[in-house]
Amino acid sequence: MSAMPKIPSIGDYIHTPRFLKVRIEATFALMEDATACGYTEPTHLYDLPYQVMGKHYSLNHMRFAVVLNDPLPKR
């Protein structure tokens, strides 16, 4: 059994398929909260207990946040 990956913290750098190396500037427990704060761009990082989402804050500049995946599917 493999160990659970570490959930990134603010200030950590993560390699993503879409944007390569990104710095985490926020964390959210719910996707709805991240979306409300403007984090809508996916980074295509899959198969982890979290997602990394981006938001544009100026032309050619983005910020990134970790969003925890919902462990239980909604019914």
LUMVEXDREN-631311 format. One line per field, with one value per residue: residue in three letters; x negated, y, z negated of N, C-alpha, C, O in turn. Coordinates in Angstrom, 1 decimal. Each point is the difference from the previous one (the first is absolute). Example, Ala and Ser with C-alpha at 12.3 -4.5 7.8 and 13.67 -1.06 7.14 Angstrom:
LUMVEXDREN-631311
res <- c(ala_ser)
nu <- c(-13.2_1.4)
nv <- c(-5.7_1.1)
nw <- c(-7.8_1.4)
cau <- c(0.9_-0.9)
cav <- c(1.2_1.1)
caw <- c(0.0_0.0)
cu <- c(-0.9_0.8)
cv <- c(1.2_1.1)
cw <- c(0.0_-0.8)
ou <- c(-1.0_-0.5)
ov <- c(0.0_1.1)
ow <- c(-0.7_-0.1)
END
This chain:
LUMVEXDREN-631311
res <- c(met_ser_ala_met_pro_lys_ile_pro_ser_ile_gly_asp_tyr_ile_his_thr_pro_arg_phe_leu_lys_val_arg_ile_glu_ala_thr_phe_ala_leu_met_glu_asp_ala_thr_ala_cys_gly_tyr_thr_glu_pro_thr_his_leu_tyr_asp_leu_pro_tyr_gln_val_met_gly_lys_his_tyr_ser_leu_asn_his_met_arg_phe_ala_val_val_leu_asn_asp_pro_leu_pro_lys_arg)
nu <- c(-0.8_1.2_-2.1_1.0_1.0_-2.2_1.1_0.3_-2.1_1.1_0.2_1.7_-1.8_1.3_-0.6_0.0_1.8_1.6_0.1_0.3_-1.9_1.1_0.5_-0.6_1.9_0.5_1.3_0.3_1.5_0.3_0.8_1.6_-0.9_-0.5_1.7_0.8_-1.4_1.5_0.3_-0.7_-1.8_1.1_-0.3_2.2_0.7_-1.1_2.1_1.2_-1.2_-1.4_1.0_-0.8_0.5_0.7_-1.6_1.7_-2.3_-0.8_-0.2_1.1_1.9_-1.5_2.2_-1.4_1.5_-0.3_0.3_0.8_-1.3_1.6_-0.3_1.4_0.2_-0.1_1.2)
nv <- c(-1.2_0.8_0.9_0.3_0.3_0.6_0.3_0.3_0.7_1.1_0.6_-1.3_-1.3_0.9_-2.2_1.8_-1.4_0.7_-0.3_-2.2_1.1_-1.3_2.2_-1.4_0.5_-2.0_0.4_-1.9_0.8_2.2_-1.8_-0.9_-1.2_-2.1_-1.5_-0.7_-1.6_-1.2_-1.1_1.2_1.1_-1.1_-1.4_-0.4_1.1_-1.8_-0.7_1.9_-0.1_0.2_2.0_-0.2_1.5_0.2_1.5_0.6_0.4_-1.5_2.0_-1.8_0.8_-1.4_-0.3_-0.5_-1.5_0.0_-1.7_0.6_-1.8_0.3_0.2_1.8_-2.1_1.6_0.4)
nw <- c(0.0_1.7_0.0_-2.0_2.0_0.2_-1.9_2.2_-0.2_-1.6_2.2_-0.5_0.1_1.7_-0.2_1.4_0.0_-1.4_-2.3_0.3_0.4_-1.5_0.2_-1.7_1.1_0.9_-1.9_1.3_-1.4_0.3_1.1_-1.4_-1.7_0.4_0.1_-2.0_-0.5_1.0_-1.9_1.8_-0.6_1.6_-1.8_-0.3_-1.9_1.0_-0.2_-0.1_-1.8_1.7_-0.5_2.1_-1.6_2.1_-0.6_1.4_0.2_1.6_1.1_0.7_-0.9_-0.9_-0.5_-1.7_0.9_-2.2_1.5_-2.1_0.2_1.5_-2.2_-0.5_0.8_1.5_-1.8)
cau <- c(0.8_-0.8_0.3_0.8_-0.8_0.1_0.8_-0.8_0.3_-0.3_-1.4_-0.5_-0.1_0.5_-0.1_1.3_-0.2_0.3_-0.8_-1.3_-0.2_0.9_-0.1_1.3_0.2_1.2_0.5_1.4_0.6_1.1_-0.1_0.9_-0.7_-1.1_0.6_0.5_-1.1_-0.5_-0.8_0.9_-0.8_-0.6_-1.4_0.0_-0.7_1.1_-0.3_-0.6_1.1_0.3_-0.1_-0.6_0.8_-0.6_0.8_-0.7_0.1_-0.4_-0.3_-1.2_-0.4_1.0_-0.2_0.5_0.5_0.3_1.4_0.1_1.1_1.1_-0.3_1.2_0.8_1.3_1.1)
cav <- c(1.2_1.2_1.0_1.2_1.1_1.2_1.1_1.2_1.1_1.3_0.2_-1.1_-0.1_-1.2_-0.2_-0.4_-0.3_1.2_1.3_-0.4_0.3_1.1_0.3_0.0_1.2_-0.2_-1.3_0.0_-1.3_-0.2_0.5_1.1_1.1_0.3_0.6_1.3_0.8_0.2_-1.1_-0.8_-0.6_-1.3_-0.2_-1.4_-0.8_-0.9_-1.2_0.4_0.4_1.4_0.5_1.3_0.9_1.3_1.2_1.1_1.2_1.0_-0.6_-1.0_-0.3_-0.8_-0.5_-1.4_-0.4_-1.4_-0.2_-1.4_-0.8_-0.5_-1.4_-0.8_0.5_0.6_-0.8)
caw <- c(0.0_0.1_-0.9_0.5_0.3_-0.9_0.5_0.1_-0.9_0.7_0.2_0.7_1.5_0.5_1.5_0.6_1.5_0.9_-0.2_-0.5_-1.5_-0.5_-1.4_-0.6_-0.7_-0.8_-0.1_-0.2_-0.3_0.9_1.3_0.1_-0.6_0.9_1.2_-0.4_-0.1_1.3_0.4_0.9_1.0_-0.5_0.3_0.5_-0.9_-0.4_-0.8_-1.3_-0.9_0.2_1.3_0.0_0.9_0.2_0.4_0.7_-0.7_0.9_1.2_-0.1_-1.4_-0.7_-1.4_-0.1_-1.3_-0.2_-0.3_-0.4_0.7_-0.8_-0.2_0.2_1.1_-0.3_0.5)
cu <- c(-0.9_0.4_0.8_-0.9_0.3_0.9_-0.9_0.5_-0.3_-1.5_-0.7_0.0_0.5_-0.2_1.3_-0.2_0.3_-0.9_-1.4_-0.1_0.8_-0.2_1.5_0.2_1.3_0.4_1.5_0.5_1.1_-0.2_0.8_-0.7_-1.2_0.6_0.5_-1.2_-0.8_-1.0_0.8_-0.8_-0.6_-1.5_-0.2_-0.9_1.1_-0.6_-0.7_1.2_0.3_-0.2_-0.8_0.8_-0.7_1.0_-0.9_0.1_-0.5_-0.4_-1.3_-0.4_1.1_-0.4_0.6_0.4_0.2_1.4_0.1_1.1_1.0_-0.2_1.3_0.8_1.3_1.1_1.1)
cv <- c(1.2_1.0_1.1_1.1_1.2_1.0_1.3_1.2_1.3_0.2_-1.2_0.1_-1.4_0.0_-0.4_-0.2_1.3_1.2_-0.3_0.4_1.2_0.1_0.1_1.2_0.0_-1.4_0.1_-1.4_-0.3_0.6_1.3_1.3_0.5_0.7_1.4_1.0_0.2_-1.1_-1.0_-0.7_-1.3_-0.1_-1.4_-0.9_-1.0_-1.1_0.3_0.4_1.5_0.4_1.3_0.8_1.3_1.1_1.0_1.2_1.2_-0.7_-0.8_-0.3_-0.8_-0.2_-1.4_-0.4_-1.5_-0.1_-1.5_-0.7_-0.4_-1.5_-0.9_0.6_0.5_-0.9_0.8)
cw <- c(0.0_-1.0_0.6_0.3_-0.9_0.7_0.0_-0.9_0.8_0.0_0.6_1.5_0.4_1.5_0.5_1.5_0.8_-0.2_-0.6_-1.5_-0.4_-1.5_-0.6_-0.9_-0.9_-0.1_-0.3_-0.3_1.0_1.4_0.2_-0.5_0.9_1.3_-0.3_-0.1_1.3_0.5_0.9_1.1_-0.5_0.5_0.5_-0.9_-0.6_-0.9_-1.3_-0.9_0.1_1.5_-0.1_1.1_0.1_0.3_0.6_-0.9_0.8_1.3_-0.1_-1.4_-0.7_-1.5_0.0_-1.4_0.0_-0.5_-0.4_0.8_-1.0_-0.2_0.3_1.2_-0.4_0.6_0.5)
ou <- c(-0.9_1.2_-0.1_-0.9_1.1_-0.2_-0.5_1.2_-0.7_-0.7_-1.1_0.9_-0.5_0.2_0.6_-1.0_-0.7_-0.4_-0.7_0.9_-0.2_-0.3_0.8_-0.8_0.3_-0.5_0.5_-0.6_0.3_-0.5_-0.4_0.2_-0.2_-0.6_-0.2_0.2_-1.0_-0.5_0.6_0.5_-0.8_-0.4_-1.2_-0.7_0.9_-1.2_-0.8_1.1_0.7_-0.5_0.1_0.0_-0.6_1.2_-1.2_1.1_0.2_0.0_-1.0_-1.1_1.2_-1.2_0.9_-0.5_0.2_0.4_-0.3_1.1_-0.4_0.1_-0.2_0.2_0.6_-0.1_1.0)
ov <- c(0.2_0.0_0.3_0.4_0.2_0.3_0.3_0.1_0.0_-0.2_0.1_0.7_-1.0_1.0_-1.1_0.6_0.1_0.6_0.9_-0.4_1.1_-1.0_0.7_0.3_0.9_-0.8_0.9_-1.0_-1.2_1.2_0.9_1.1_1.2_1.0_0.9_1.2_0.6_0.0_-0.9_-0.9_0.0_0.6_-0.4_-0.9_0.5_-0.1_-0.7_0.2_0.5_-0.8_0.7_-0.4_0.5_-0.3_0.2_0.3_1.2_-1.3_0.5_-0.5_0.4_0.0_-0.3_0.6_-0.6_0.7_-0.9_0.6_-0.4_-0.7_-1.2_1.2_-0.5_-0.5_-0.5)
ow <- c(-0.8_-0.4_1.2_-0.8_-0.5_1.2_-1.1_-0.2_1.1_-1.0_0.5_0.5_-0.6_0.7_-0.4_0.6_1.0_1.0_-0.3_-0.8_0.5_-0.7_0.6_-0.8_-0.8_0.9_-0.7_0.6_0.3_0.0_0.7_0.6_0.2_0.4_0.8_0.2_0.1_1.1_-0.5_0.7_-0.9_1.0_0.4_0.6_-0.7_-0.3_-0.5_0.5_-0.8_0.8_-1.1_1.2_-1.0_0.4_-0.5_-0.5_-0.4_0.0_-0.4_-0.1_0.2_-0.3_0.7_-1.0_1.1_-0.9_0.9_0.2_-1.2_1.0_0.3_0.1_-0.9_1.1_0.4)
END
